Amino acid sequence: MYPYYKNLREKFVKEKKLVMLVEGGNWGLACNAIHMLDLFAFLCNETNITLDNVGMERKIYQSKRKGFIELGGKLEAKNSRGDLLMLIDNKESNRPTVIQIVSENHRYLIFESMGKTIAQYKENNWEMQEESFTMPFQSELTYLAVQQILDTGNSNLTHLKESFNFHKPMINVFNDHLSHITGKKFTKCPIT
């Protein structure tokens, strides 16, 4: 529903391959990975995603919310088209989170917290252009989604069946990782 990402998707529609990197310090890999997977699927228009936890830390962190955990390190996702998503959460850093999206003809460095993007386009000889955008708060979007559903019976939200395609592998990867660390079997994923 974010207008910025809806517009950005139009830039990548004709691209053959996309690489997306989300990197920062202590940004909440476990609780926020689903949002990045959703964005990746949206930009690539592909929900058939596989995940690899080969770079995740063998450590469990306490979440901000009681009874839940957090994870750090690196998680990779690929889709059937060959696009790549890398999520890196460095728990030892407080570096701001940066989203980098690259294709053959475009490159974006997105600083959501600052509402700023550095964009480069092949057609402009890769000259850097700073662009500003506004990220609406969830409270500004919820009523729009509800109103759209009431008016049309549809919404711009990801359909449940599509979302399940990346929720399930993510939860499985996290549970497997937790099982390897603790030696216990996890059937419920203790993340928010």
N, C-alpha and C positions, 0 to 999 in steps of 0.2 A: 504493500500500500504506500510505501514511501515514494513520493513523486521523483526524487533524485534518482533512485534505482530504476524506476520505470523508464525514465529518459535514458539512463545509461544502457539499459538492455537494448535499446534501439541501435546503439553504436556497435553492439556485438552480434547482432542478428545474422549478419552475413559472414562473420569470421569463422574460419575452419576449426580453430582451436583456441582455448582460453586457459590461462594459468592464473590462479588467484592465491595470494599469500596473505594470511592474517597473522600479524606478529606484534607482540607487545609484552609488557611485564605485568604478570599477575592479573590477567584480564578475565579469568574464569573459564578455562578451557572446557571443563565438563558441563557447566551450566549454560554456556553460551555457544557451544559447538553447533547445536541444532539451528541457531539463527544464521550462522555462517553457511551451514549445509543448505539451508533453505534459500539463501541469497545465491549461492553457487548454482543450485538447481534452476532457479529463476533466470539467472543470466545466461545459462547454457541451454535452457529449455530442455533439460534432460534430468529425469528423476531416478534413473537406474544407476545407483551409486554403490561402490564398494569402498570399504575403509581398511586402513592398515595402521596399527598402533605401535609399530616397530620403534618409534622414537619417544614413546611416553616414559616418563620417569617412573621408577619402581618405588614410588613414595605416595602416600595418601595424605592429603591436606584437609584440614577442617574447613568447612564452608562457613560463610557468614550466617547461614541458617542452621539452627540446632538440629542435629540428627542427620545431616547431609554431609557429603564429602566433596572435595574438589581434587582435580588432577592437574599435572603440569607436563611440559614436554611438547612433543610433536605428534600430531595426528594427520594422516594423509587420506585424501579421498580422490577417487577417479570415477569417471562415468564411462558409459559404453562408447561414447564418442571420442574418448581420449583426453578430455579436459582434466586438469589437475587442480586440486585444492590442498594447500598446506596450512595447517593451524599450528602456531607455535606460541606457547605460553611459558615465558621464563619467570618462574616464581621468585627468583633472586633479584628481579629488576622492578623498577616502577616506571619504566619507559612507556610512553603513551602507545596505544594500539594503533597500528597503521594497516590499512587494507590496500594491497597492491593488486591490480588487475591488469594483465598484459595479454595482448593478442598480436597478430602480425602487423596490424595497422594502428593500434591504440595502446596507450599506457596511462594508468591512473594510479596516483598515490592519494588515498582518501583518509582524511583525518576527521572522522565523524564528530568527535568531541569538540573540535574547533569549527566545524562546518566549512571545511576547506578541502579543496582538491588541487593537486598539481597534475595537469593533464598534458599529454604529448600525443601528437598525431603524425603519422608518417607523411600525410599530405602536406603538413606544415614543416617538414624537415625536422621533426622531433623537437621543435622549439617548445620550451616549457611555458605553460599558461596556467596562471592561478585562477581558480574559479571558487566562488562561494555558493553555499547551499544551506538550506534550513532542514534540519531533521525534526519532524513533528514529534511531540510527546505522544505516548500511547493514549493518553486521555483526550488528545485531539483527533485520534483515529478511530477509536472504538465506536463512537456514535455514528461515524460515517459508514462503517461496516454494517452495523445494525440497521441503519436506515436503508442502505442498499439492499440488504436481505429482505427487509419489509416491503420495499418498493418493487423489487424485481425477482426475488427468490434466489438470487445469486450474490456473490461477493468477489472482491479481488483477492481474498485470502487464498492461500494454498489449499487445494482440496484435500480432504482427509486421506483418501487413498494414495495420493501422490506423496503426502507428508509421511505416511507410513513407510514408503520406500526408502527413506533415509533415517527415520526414527529407529526402526527395527535394527538395521546394521550398526547404528551408533550405540544403541543400548547393549547389543550383543558384544561389541568390541570393548566397551567399558566394563561389562560384567566379566568377560574373559580376562581382561587385564587385572581386575580386582581379585579374581580367583587365583591367578598366577602369583600375585603379590602376597596374598594372605593364606593360600592353601585351602580356602573355604569356597564352597559353591555359592554363587550369587544368582538368585532367580528374580530379584527386584533390584533395580539400579538406584542407588542412594544419592541421586543428584536432583537438583531442582530444575 
